[in-house]
Amino acid sequence: MDYMTLEEASKIWGVTPRWINYYCSAGRIPGAEKMGTVWLIPKSATKPVDRRRKPASRSKGEHHD
């Protein structure tokens, strides 16, 4: 399996390496492995959903044409 580093993932996903580190530590990136002090992230991994934002949803009574 091919892996990428925090820096490579941060460029691809558009977030800081610190966020990638958080995602790895929280177990939010399947297949990510820690080798010593370095996280290895599968190149096939996708960016986790940002839980700080709620998805847009329509409330009752709202009409869109």
All heavy atoms as a GROMACS GRO file, in nm:
protein
  523
    1MET      N    1   0.085  -0.118   0.000
    1MET     CA    2   0.000   0.000   0.000
    1MET      C    3   0.089   0.124   0.000
    1MET      O    4   0.190   0.129   0.070
    1MET     CB    5  -0.091  -0.001   0.123
    1MET     CG    6  -0.182   0.119   0.129
    1MET     SD    7  -0.289   0.129   0.274
    1MET     CE    8  -0.391  -0.013   0.254
    2ASP      N    9   0.051   0.225  -0.078
    2ASP     CA   10   0.124   0.350  -0.082
    2ASP      C   11   0.073   0.444   0.027
    2ASP      O   12  -0.047   0.452   0.052
    2ASP     CB   13   0.106   0.418  -0.218
    2ASP     CG   14   0.185   0.347  -0.328
    2ASP    OD1   15   0.283   0.278  -0.295
    2ASP    OD2   16   0.147   0.360  -0.445
    3TYR      N   17   0.166   0.516   0.088
    3TYR     CA   18   0.133   0.608   0.195
    3TYR      C   19   0.178   0.749   0.161
    3TYR      O   20   0.265   0.769   0.078
    3TYR     CB   21   0.199   0.565   0.327
    3TYR     CG   22   0.143   0.437   0.382
    3TYR    CD1   23   0.205   0.316   0.359
    3TYR    CD2   24   0.028   0.439   0.460
    3TYR    CE1   25   0.153   0.197   0.411
    3TYR    CE2   26  -0.025   0.322   0.513
    3TYR     CZ   27   0.038   0.202   0.488
    3TYR     OH   28  -0.014   0.086   0.539
    4MET      N   29   0.118   0.847   0.230
    4MET     CA   30   0.161   0.987   0.219
    4MET      C   31   0.182   1.040   0.360
    4MET      O   32   0.133   0.984   0.457
    4MET     CB   33   0.059   1.071   0.142
    4MET     CG   34  -0.080   1.074   0.200
    4MET     SD   35  -0.190   1.168   0.091
    4MET     CE   36  -0.349   1.109   0.149
    5THR      N   37   0.256   1.150   0.369
    5THR     CA   38   0.284   1.213   0.498
    5THR      C   39   0.178   1.316   0.533
    5THR      O   40   0.091   1.348   0.451
    5THR     CB   41   0.421   1.283   0.495
    5THR    OG1   42   0.414   1.389   0.398
    5THR    CG2   43   0.533   1.187   0.458
    6LEU      N   44   0.186   1.370   0.654
    6LEU     CA   45   0.095   1.477   0.696
    6LEU      C   46   0.102   1.595   0.600
    6LEU      O   47  -0.001   1.652   0.564
    6LEU     CB   48   0.130   1.527   0.837
    6LEU     CG   49   0.110   1.431   0.954
    6LEU    CD1   50   0.158   1.496   1.083
    6LEU    CD2   51  -0.033   1.389   0.966
    7GLU      N   52   0.223   1.631   0.561
    7GLU     CA   53   0.241   1.747   0.473
    7GLU      C   54   0.177   1.724   0.336
    7GLU      O   55   0.113   1.813   0.281
    7GLU     CB   56   0.390   1.781   0.458
    7GLU     CG   57   0.453   1.840   0.582
    7GLU     CD   58   0.484   1.735   0.689
    7GLU    OE1   59   0.494   1.614   0.657
    7GLU    OE2   60   0.495   1.775   0.807
    8GLU      N   61   0.196   1.604   0.281
    8GLU     CA   62   0.135   1.573   0.152
    8GLU      C   63  -0.017   1.574   0.160
    8GLU      O   64  -0.084   1.630   0.073
    8GLU     CB   65   0.183   1.436   0.103
    8GLU     CG   66   0.330   1.432   0.067
    8GLU     CD   67   0.380   1.292   0.040
    8GLU    OE1   68   0.341   1.198   0.113
    8GLU    OE2   69   0.460   1.276  -0.054
    9ALA      N   70  -0.072   1.514   0.265
    9ALA     CA   71  -0.218   1.512   0.283
    9ALA      C   72  -0.273   1.653   0.303
    9ALA      O   73  -0.379   1.686   0.251
    9ALA     CB   74  -0.256   1.424   0.401
   10SER      N   75  -0.198   1.737   0.374
   10SER     CA   76  -0.247   1.873   0.399
   10SER      C   77  -0.255   1.954   0.270
   10SER      O   78  -0.347   2.033   0.252
   10SER     CB   79  -0.160   1.946   0.502
   10SER     OG   80  -0.034   1.978   0.449
   11LYS      N   81  -0.162   1.933   0.179
   11LYS     CA   82  -0.167   2.003   0.050
   11LYS      C   83  -0.284   1.954  -0.035
   11LYS      O   84  -0.353   2.032  -0.099
   11LYS     CB   85  -0.035   1.983  -0.026
   11LYS     CG   86   0.080   2.059   0.034
   11LYS     CD   87   0.209   2.031  -0.038
   11LYS     CE   88   0.325   2.100   0.032
   11LYS     NZ   89   0.453   2.063  -0.029
   12ILE      N   90  -0.306   1.823  -0.034
   12ILE     CA   91  -0.415   1.764  -0.114
   12ILE      C   92  -0.551   1.806  -0.059
   12ILE      O   93  -0.642   1.841  -0.134
   12ILE     CB   94  -0.402   1.611  -0.117
   12ILE    CG1   95  -0.276   1.571  -0.193
   12ILE    CG2   96  -0.526   1.547  -0.179
   12ILE    CD1   97  -0.239   1.425  -0.180
   13TRP      N   98  -0.567   1.801   0.075
   13TRP     CA   99  -0.698   1.826   0.138
   13TRP      C  100  -0.721   1.972   0.174
   13TRP      O  101  -0.832   2.009   0.212
   13TRP     CB  102  -0.713   1.740   0.261
   13TRP     CG  103  -0.719   1.592   0.230
   13TRP    CD1  104  -0.742   1.535   0.109
   13TRP    CD2  105  -0.701   1.485   0.322
   13TRP    NE1  106  -0.740   1.399   0.120
   13TRP    CE2  107  -0.716   1.365   0.249
   13TRP    CE3  108  -0.675   1.479   0.458
   13TRP    CZ2  109  -0.705   1.240   0.310
   13TRP    CZ3  110  -0.665   1.354   0.518
   13TRP    CH2  111  -0.680   1.236   0.444
   14GLY      N  112  -0.619   2.055   0.165
   14GLY     CA  113  -0.637   2.198   0.191
   14GLY      C  114  -0.655   2.235   0.337
   14GLY      O  115  -0.725   2.331   0.369
   15VAL      N  116  -0.593   2.158   0.426
   15VAL     CA  117  -0.596   2.189   0.569
   15VAL      C  118  -0.452   2.181   0.622
   15VAL      O  119  -0.364   2.129   0.554
   15VAL     CB  120  -0.688   2.095   0.649
   15VAL    CG1  121  -0.833   2.112   0.610
   15VAL    CG2  122  -0.646   1.950   0.634
   16THR      N  123  -0.430   2.230   0.742
   16THR     CA  124  -0.295   2.232   0.797
   16THR      C  125  -0.253   2.091   0.840
   16THR      O  126  -0.338   2.006   0.870
   16THR     CB  127  -0.286   2.325   0.919
   16THR    OG1  128  -0.369   2.273   1.023
   16THR    CG2  129  -0.328   2.467   0.883
   17PRO      N  130  -0.122   2.067   0.846
   17PRO     CA  131  -0.074   1.938   0.896
   17PRO      C  132  -0.124   1.908   1.037
   17PRO      O  133  -0.145   1.793   1.074
   17PRO     CB  134   0.078   1.952   0.893
   17PRO     CG  135   0.105   2.054   0.788
   17PRO     CD  136  -0.011   2.150   0.797
   18ARG      N  137  -0.145   2.012   1.116
   18ARG     CA  138  -0.195   1.992   1.252
   18ARG      C  139  -0.333   1.927   1.251
   18ARG      O  140  -0.364   1.842   1.333
   18ARG     CB  141  -0.200   2.127   1.326
   18ARG     CG  142  -0.253   2.116   1.468
   18ARG     CD  143  -0.155   2.040   1.558
   18ARG     NE  144  -0.213   2.016   1.688
   18ARG     CZ  145  -0.253   1.897   1.732
   18ARG    NH1  146  -0.238   1.790   1.657
   18ARG    NH2  147  -0.304   1.883   1.851
   19TRP      N  148  -0.420   1.969   1.156
   19TRP     CA  149  -0.553   1.907   1.145
   19TRP      C  150  -0.541   1.761   1.104
   19TRP      O  151  -0.614   1.675   1.153
   19TRP     CB  152  -0.642   1.983   1.046
   19TRP     CG  153  -0.718   2.093   1.114
   19TRP    CD1  154  -0.696   2.226   1.102
   19TRP    CD2  155  -0.826   2.078   1.206
   19TRP    NE1  156  -0.784   2.296   1.180
   19TRP    CE2  157  -0.866   2.206   1.246
   19TRP    CE3  158  -0.893   1.969   1.259
   19TRP    CZ2  159  -0.969   2.228   1.336
   19TRP    CZ3  160  -0.995   1.991   1.349
   19TRP    CH2  161  -1.032   2.119   1.387
   20ILE      N  162  -0.450   1.731   1.012
   20ILE     CA  163  -0.431   1.593   0.968
   20ILE      C  164  -0.385   1.509   1.088
   20ILE      O  165  -0.432   1.397   1.108
   20ILE     CB  166  -0.328   1.583   0.853
   20ILE    CG1  167  -0.364   1.676   0.737
   20ILE    CG2  168  -0.314   1.439   0.806
   20ILE    CD1  169  -0.494   1.645   0.668
   21ASN      N  170  -0.294   1.564   1.168
   21ASN     CA  171  -0.247   1.495   1.288
   21ASN      C  172  -0.364   1.467   1.382
   21ASN      O  173  -0.376   1.357   1.437
   21ASN     CB  174  -0.140   1.580   1.358
   21ASN     CG  175  -0.078   1.507   1.474
   21ASN    OD1  176  -0.023   1.398   1.456
   21ASN    ND2  177  -0.087   1.564   1.592
   22TYR      N  178  -0.452   1.565   1.400
   22TYR     CA  179  -0.571   1.547   1.484
   22TYR      C  180  -0.659   1.435   1.429
   22TYR      O  181  -0.704   1.347   1.503
   22TYR     CB  182  -0.650   1.678   1.493
   22TYR     CG  183  -0.790   1.656   1.545
   22TYR    CD1  184  -0.812   1.630   1.680
   22TYR    CD2  185  -0.899   1.658   1.460
   22TYR    CE1  186  -0.941   1.606   1.728
   22TYR    CE2  187  -1.027   1.635   1.507
   22TYR     CZ  188  -1.048   1.609   1.641
   22TYR     OH  189  -1.175   1.585   1.687
   23TYR      N  190  -0.686   1.437   1.298
   23TYR     CA  191  -0.769   1.334   1.236
   23TYR      C  192  -0.709   1.194   1.260
   23TYR      O  193  -0.780   1.099   1.290
   23TYR     CB  194  -0.784   1.357   1.086
   23TYR     CG  195  -0.864   1.477   1.046
   23TYR    CD1  196  -0.830   1.550   0.933
   23TYR    CD2  197  -0.976   1.520   1.118
   23TYR    CE1  198  -0.904   1.661   0.892
   23TYR    CE2  199  -1.051   1.630   1.079
   23TYR     CZ  200  -1.015   1.700   0.966
   23TYR     OH  201  -1.088   1.810   0.927
   24CYS      N  202  -0.577   1.183   1.243
   24CYS     CA  203  -0.511   1.053   1.264
   24CYS      C  204  -0.521   1.010   1.410
   24CYS      O  205  -0.555   0.895   1.438
   24CYS     CB  206  -0.364   1.062   1.223
   24CYS     SG  207  -0.336   1.082   1.047
   25SER      N  208  -0.492   1.100   1.503
   25SER     CA  209  -0.496   1.068   1.646
   25SER      C  210  -0.636   1.027   1.691
   25SER      O  211  -0.652   0.942   1.778
   25SER     CB  212  -0.450   1.188   1.729
   25SER     OG  213  -0.317   1.218   1.698
   26ALA      N  214  -0.737   1.088   1.631
   26ALA     CA  215  -0.876   1.059   1.667
   26ALA      C  216  -0.931   0.936   1.595
   26ALA      O  217  -1.045   0.897   1.616
   26ALA     CB  218  -0.964   1.180   1.636
   27GLY      N  219  -0.849   0.874   1.510
   27GLY     CA  220  -0.892   0.755   1.438
   27GLY      C  221  -0.990   0.782   1.326
   27GLY      O  222  -1.068   0.695   1.287
   28ARG      N  223  -0.989   0.904   1.273
   28ARG     CA  224  -1.085   0.943   1.170
   28ARG      C  225  -1.036   0.918   1.028
   28ARG      O  226  -1.109   0.941   0.933
   28ARG     CB  227  -1.121   1.090   1.188
   28ARG     CG  228  -1.195   1.109   1.322
   28ARG     CD  229  -1.260   1.241   1.340
   28ARG     NE  230  -1.341   1.280   1.229
   28ARG     CZ  231  -1.366   1.407   1.197
   28ARG    NH1  232  -1.317   1.504   1.271
   28ARG    NH2  233  -1.442   1.436   1.094
   29ILE      N  234  -0.912   0.868   1.014
   29ILE     CA  235  -0.861   0.833   0.881
   29ILE      C  236  -0.832   0.683   0.883
   29ILE      O  237  -0.733   0.638   0.940
   29ILE     CB  238  -0.734   0.912   0.846
   29ILE    CG1  239  -0.763   1.062   0.848
   29ILE    CG2  240  -0.682   0.870   0.709
   29ILE    CD1  241  -0.642   1.149   0.823
   30PRO      N  242  -0.921   0.603   0.822
   30PRO     CA  243  -0.901   0.458   0.820
   30PRO      C  244  -0.769   0.420   0.753
   30PRO      O  245  -0.734   0.473   0.649
   30PRO     CB  246  -1.020   0.406   0.738
   30PRO     CG  247  -1.121   0.516   0.741
   30PRO     CD  248  -1.042   0.644   0.752
   31GLY      N  249  -0.696   0.330   0.818
   31GLY     CA  250  -0.570   0.282   0.761
   31GLY      C  251  -0.449   0.364   0.798
   31GLY      O  252  -0.336   0.324   0.766
   32ALA      N  253  -0.467   0.478   0.864
   32ALA     CA  254  -0.352   0.559   0.904
   32ALA      C  255  -0.275   0.486   1.014
   32ALA      O  256  -0.335   0.430   1.106
   32ALA     CB  257  -0.397   0.696   0.953
   33GLU      N  258  -0.143   0.484   1.002
   33GLU     CA  259  -0.059   0.414   1.097
   33GLU      C  260   0.050   0.507   1.148
   33GLU      O  261   0.104   0.588   1.072
   33GLU     CB  262   0.007   0.293   1.031
   33GLU     CG  263  -0.090   0.188   0.983
   33GLU     CD  264  -0.018   0.071   0.917
   33GLU    OE1  265   0.100   0.048   0.949
   33GLU    OE2  266  -0.080   0.005   0.833
   34LYS      N  267   0.084   0.492   1.274
   34LYS     CA  268   0.191   0.573   1.331
   34LYS      C  269   0.317   0.488   1.339
   34LYS      O  270   0.318   0.382   1.400
   34LYS     CB  271   0.152   0.624   1.470
   34LYS     CG  272   0.245   0.730   1.520
   34LYS     CD  273   0.187   0.806   1.635
   34LYS     CE  274   0.271   0.928   1.662
   34LYS     NZ  275   0.218   1.006   1.773
   35MET      N  276   0.421   0.536   1.274
   35MET     CA  277   0.551   0.470   1.276
   35MET      C  278   0.648   0.561   1.351
   35MET      O  279   0.694   0.660   1.294
   35MET     CB  280   0.602   0.444   1.134
   35MET     CG  281   0.514   0.350   1.056
   35MET     SD  282   0.522   0.185   1.123
   35MET     CE  283   0.585   0.100   0.984
   36GLY      N  284   0.671   0.530   1.477
   36GLY     CA  285   0.754   0.618   1.559
   36GLY      C  286   0.679   0.747   1.588
   36GLY      O  287   0.576   0.746   1.653
   37THR      N  288   0.728   0.857   1.533
   37THR     CA  289   0.662   0.987   1.552
   37THR      C  290   0.592   1.036   1.426
   37THR      O  291   0.542   1.148   1.423
   37THR     CB  292   0.765   1.093   1.598
   37THR    OG1  293   0.864   1.106   1.497
   37THR    CG2  294   0.829   1.053   1.730
   38VAL      N  295   0.591   0.952   1.320
   38VAL     CA  296   0.539   0.994   1.191
   38VAL      C  297   0.411   0.918   1.158
   38VAL      O  298   0.405   0.795   1.171
   38VAL     CB  299   0.644   0.968   1.080
   38VAL    CG1  300   0.589   1.006   0.943
   38VAL    CG2  301   0.772   1.042   1.109
   39TRP      N  302   0.308   0.991   1.116
   39TRP     CA  303   0.185   0.928   1.069
   39TRP      C  304   0.198   0.896   0.921
   39TRP      O  305   0.242   0.978   0.842
   39TRP     CB  306   0.065   1.021   1.088
   39TRP     CG  307   0.013   1.022   1.228
   39TRP    CD1  308   0.035   1.117   1.322
   39TRP    CD2  309  -0.069   0.923   1.290
   39TRP    NE1  310  -0.029   1.083   1.439
   39TRP    CE2  311  -0.094   0.965   1.422
   39TRP    CE3  312  -0.125   0.803   1.246
   39TRP    CZ2  313  -0.172   0.891   1.510
   39TRP    CZ3  314  -0.202   0.730   1.335
   39TRP    CH2  315  -0.225   0.774   1.466
   40LEU      N  316   0.159   0.774   0.884
   40LEU     CA  317   0.154   0.733   0.744
   40LEU      C  318   0.008   0.717   0.707
   40LEU      O  319  -0.066   0.642   0.770
   40LEU     CB  320   0.229   0.600   0.724
   40LEU     CG  321   0.377   0.604   0.758
   40LEU    CD1  322   0.437   0.464   0.745
   40LEU    CD2  323   0.451   0.703   0.670
   41ILE      N  324  -0.034   0.790   0.604
   41ILE     CA  325  -0.174   0.795   0.562
   41ILE      C  326  -0.187   0.729   0.426
   41ILE      O  327  -0.113   0.763   0.333
   41ILE     CB  328  -0.221   0.942   0.556
   41ILE    CG1  329  -0.201   1.007   0.691
   41ILE    CG2  330  -0.366   0.951   0.510
   41ILE    CD1  331  -0.194   1.157   0.686
   42PRO      N  332  -0.281   0.634   0.411
   42PRO     CA  333  -0.298   0.571   0.280
   42PRO      C  334  -0.331   0.676   0.173
   42PRO      O  335  -0.409   0.767   0.196
   42PRO     CB  336  -0.418   0.477   0.300
   42PRO     CG  337  -0.425   0.455   0.447
   42PRO     CD  338  -0.374   0.581   0.510
   43LYS      N  339  -0.269   0.662   0.057
   43LYS     CA  340  -0.295   0.758  -0.052
   43LYS      C  341  -0.439   0.751  -0.099
   43LYS      O  342  -0.491   0.847  -0.155
   43LYS     CB  343  -0.200   0.734  -0.168
   43LYS     CG  344  -0.059   0.780  -0.137
   43LYS     CD  345   0.026   0.790  -0.260
   43LYS     CE  346   0.161   0.849  -0.219
   43LYS     NZ  347   0.240   0.884  -0.334
   44SER      N  348  -0.506   0.640  -0.073
   44SER     CA  349  -0.646   0.625  -0.114
   44SER      C  350  -0.743   0.685  -0.012
   44SER      O  351  -0.863   0.688  -0.037
   44SER     CB  352  -0.678   0.477  -0.133
   44SER     OG  353  -0.659   0.408  -0.011
   45ALA      N  354  -0.693   0.734   0.102
   45ALA     CA  355  -0.780   0.789   0.207
   45ALA      C  356  -0.847   0.918   0.160
   45ALA      O  357  -0.791   0.994   0.080
   45ALA     CB  358  -0.698   0.817   0.333
   46THR      N  359  -0.968   0.941   0.210
   46THR     CA  360  -1.039   1.065   0.178
   46THR      C  361  -1.044   1.153   0.303
   46THR      O  362  -1.035   1.104   0.415
   46THR     CB  363  -1.183   1.035   0.132
   46THR    OG1  364  -1.250   0.961   0.233
   46THR    CG2  365  -1.184   0.957   0.002
   47LYS      N  366  -1.057   1.282   0.280
   47LYS     CA  367  -1.060   1.379   0.389
   47LYS      C  368  -1.185   1.356   0.475
   47LYS      O  369  -1.296   1.348   0.423
   47LYS     CB  370  -1.063   1.521   0.332
   47LYS     CG  371  -1.068   1.628   0.438
   47LYS     CD  372  -1.077   1.765   0.376
   47LYS     CE  373  -1.097   1.872   0.479
   47LYS     NZ  374  -1.122   2.001   0.420
   48PRO      N  375  -1.166   1.347   0.608
   48PRO     CA  376  -1.282   1.332   0.697
   48PRO      C  377  -1.372   1.455   0.692
   48PRO      O  378  -1.327   1.566   0.664
   48PRO     CB  379  -1.220   1.318   0.836
   48PRO     CG  380  -1.080   1.276   0.811
   48PRO     CD  381  -1.041   1.339   0.681
   49VAL      N  382  -1.499   1.436   0.720
   49VAL     CA  383  -1.596   1.545   0.722
   49VAL      C  384  -1.566   1.635   0.841
   49VAL      O  385  -1.538   1.588   0.950
   49VAL     CB  386  -1.740   1.488   0.732
   49VAL    CG1  387  -1.842   1.599   0.747
   49VAL    CG2  388  -1.771   1.402   0.612
   50ASP      N  389  -1.573   1.765   0.819
   50ASP     CA  390  -1.550   1.863   0.925
   50ASP      C  391  -1.675   1.867   1.013
   50ASP      O  392  -1.780   1.914   0.973
   50ASP     CB  393  -1.523   2.001   0.864
   50ASP     CG  394  -1.477   2.102   0.967
   50ASP    OD1  395  -1.492   2.077   1.089
   50ASP    OD2  396  -1.426   2.207   0.926
   51ARG      N  397  -1.663   1.817   1.135
   51ARG     CA  398  -1.778   1.808   1.225
   51ARG      C  399  -1.815   1.942   1.287
   51ARG      O  400  -1.916   1.952   1.357
   51ARG     CB  401  -1.749   1.707   1.336
   51ARG     CG  402  -1.739   1.566   1.285
   51ARG     CD  403  -1.714   1.472   1.399
   51ARG     NE  404  -1.700   1.335   1.352
   51ARG     CZ  405  -1.651   1.238   1.425
   51ARG    NH1  406  -1.611   1.262   1.548
   51ARG    NH2  407  -1.641   1.117   1.376
   52ARG      N  408  -1.734   2.044   1.264
   52ARG     CA  409  -1.766   2.176   1.320
   52ARG      C  410  -1.880   2.242   1.246
   52ARG      O  411  -1.943   2.334   1.295
   52ARG     CB  412  -1.643   2.269   1.313
   52ARG     CG  413  -1.529   2.222   1.400
   52ARG     CD  414  -1.409   2.309   1.378
   52ARG     NE  415  -1.365   2.300   1.239
   52ARG     CZ  416  -1.277   2.382   1.183
   52ARG    NH1  417  -1.224   2.479   1.253
   52ARG    NH2  418  -1.243   2.367   1.058
   53ARG      N  419  -1.908   2.197   1.126
   53ARG     CA  420  -2.014   2.256   1.044
   53ARG      C  421  -2.128   2.157   1.027
   53ARG      O  422  -2.106   2.041   1.000
   53ARG     CB  423  -1.961   2.294   0.906
   53ARG     CG  424  -1.849   2.394   0.913
   53ARG     CD  425  -1.799   2.423   0.774
   53ARG     NE  426  -1.681   2.504   0.778
   53ARG     CZ  427  -1.680   2.635   0.761
   53ARG    NH1  428  -1.791   2.700   0.739
   53ARG    NH2  429  -1.568   2.702   0.766
   54LYS      N  430  -2.249   2.207   1.041
   54LYS     CA  431  -2.366   2.122   1.020
   54LYS      C  432  -2.401   2.126   0.872
   54LYS      O  433  -2.391   2.230   0.808
   54LYS     CB  434  -2.484   2.173   1.101
   54LYS     CG  435  -2.465   2.155   1.250
   54LYS     CD  436  -2.588   2.197   1.323
   54LYS     CE  437  -2.569   2.176   1.472
   54LYS     NZ  438  -2.687   2.211   1.548
   55PRO      N  439  -2.446   2.014   0.818
   55PRO     CA  440  -2.487   2.016   0.678
   55PRO      C  441  -2.610   2.102   0.659
   55PRO      O  442  -2.696   2.109   0.746
   55PRO     CB  443  -2.516   1.869   0.646
   55PRO     CG  444  -2.530   1.801   0.778
   55PRO     CD  445  -2.457   1.885   0.879
   56ALA      N  446  -2.618   2.168   0.546
   56ALA     CA  447  -2.733   2.254   0.518
   56ALA      C  448  -2.856   2.166   0.500
   56ALA      O  449  -2.854   2.065   0.431
   56ALA     CB  450  -2.709   2.335   0.392
   57SER      N  451  -2.963   2.204   0.564
   57SER     CA  452  -3.087   2.130   0.548
   57SER      C  453  -3.203   2.228   0.541
   57SER      O  454  -3.195   2.340   0.590
   57SER     CB  455  -3.109   2.034   0.665
   57SER     OG  456  -3.121   2.105   0.785
   58ARG      N  457  -3.306   2.185   0.479
   58ARG     CA  458  -3.424   2.270   0.464
   58ARG      C  459  -3.517   2.250   0.583
   58ARG      O  460  -3.543   2.138   0.624
   58ARG     CB  461  -3.498   2.236   0.336
   58ARG     CG  462  -3.419   2.266   0.213
   58ARG     CD  463  -3.501   2.236   0.093
   58ARG     NE  464  -3.421   2.260  -0.028
   58ARG     CZ  465  -3.462   2.231  -0.147
   58ARG    NH1  466  -3.580   2.176  -0.167
   58ARG    NH2  467  -3.385   2.254  -0.251
   59SER      N  468  -3.566   2.358   0.636
   59SER     CA  469  -3.664   2.347   0.744
   59SER      C  470  -3.804   2.348   0.686
   59SER      O  471  -3.826   2.383   0.570
   59SER     CB  472  -3.647   2.465   0.841
   59SER     OG  473  -3.670   2.586   0.775
   60LYS      N  474  -3.900   2.306   0.765
   60LYS     CA  475  -4.038   2.303   0.718
   60LYS      C  476  -4.084   2.443   0.684
   60LYS      O  477  -4.051   2.539   0.752
   60LYS     CB  478  -4.129   2.244   0.825
   60LYS     CG  479  -4.107   2.097   0.847
   60LYS     CD  480  -4.204   2.044   0.948
   60LYS     CE  481  -4.181   1.895   0.967
   60LYS     NZ  482  -4.273   1.840   1.066
   61GLY      N  483  -4.160   2.454   0.578
   61GLY     CA  484  -4.212   2.584   0.538
   61GLY      C  485  -4.122   2.656   0.439
   61GLY      O  486  -4.161   2.756   0.383
   62GLU      N  487  -4.002   2.606   0.418
   62GLU     CA  488  -3.911   2.669   0.323
   62GLU      C  489  -3.938   2.610   0.186
   62GLU      O  490  -3.948   2.491   0.168
   62GLU     CB  491  -3.766   2.635   0.363
   62GLU     CG  492  -3.677   2.755   0.370
   62GLU     CD  493  -3.535   2.712   0.408
   62GLU    OE1  494  -3.486   2.609   0.358
   62GLU    OE2  495  -3.474   2.783   0.487
   63HIS      N  496  -3.955   2.697   0.086
   63HIS     CA  497  -3.982   2.650  -0.048
   63HIS      C  498  -3.875   2.702  -0.143
   63HIS      O  499  -3.843   2.820  -0.143
   63HIS     CB  500  -4.120   2.700  -0.096
   63HIS     CG  501  -4.232   2.646  -0.013
   63HIS    ND1  502  -4.275   2.517  -0.023
   63HIS    CD2  503  -4.308   2.704   0.082
   63HIS    CE1  504  -4.374   2.499   0.062
   63HIS    NE2  505  -4.396   2.610   0.128
   64HIS      N  506  -3.821   2.611  -0.223
   64HIS     CA  507  -3.722   2.648  -0.323
   64HIS      C  508  -3.771   2.599  -0.457
   64HIS      O  509  -3.810   2.485  -0.472
   64HIS     CB  510  -3.586   2.584  -0.292
   64HIS     CG  511  -3.524   2.639  -0.168
   64HIS    ND1  512  -3.459   2.759  -0.168
   64HIS    CD2  513  -3.518   2.592  -0.042
   64HIS    CE1  514  -3.414   2.782  -0.044
   64HIS    NE2  515  -3.450   2.681   0.033
   65ASP      N  516  -3.770   2.686  -0.558
   65ASP     CA  517  -3.815   2.645  -0.692
   65ASP      C  518  -3.699   2.611  -0.778
   65ASP      O  519  -3.595   2.654  -0.776
   65ASP     CB  520  -3.894   2.759  -0.757
   65ASP     CG  521  -4.026   2.782  -0.683
   65ASP    OD1  522  -4.036   2.749  -0.564
   65ASP    OD2  523  -4.117   2.831  -0.746
   0.00000   0.00000   0.00000
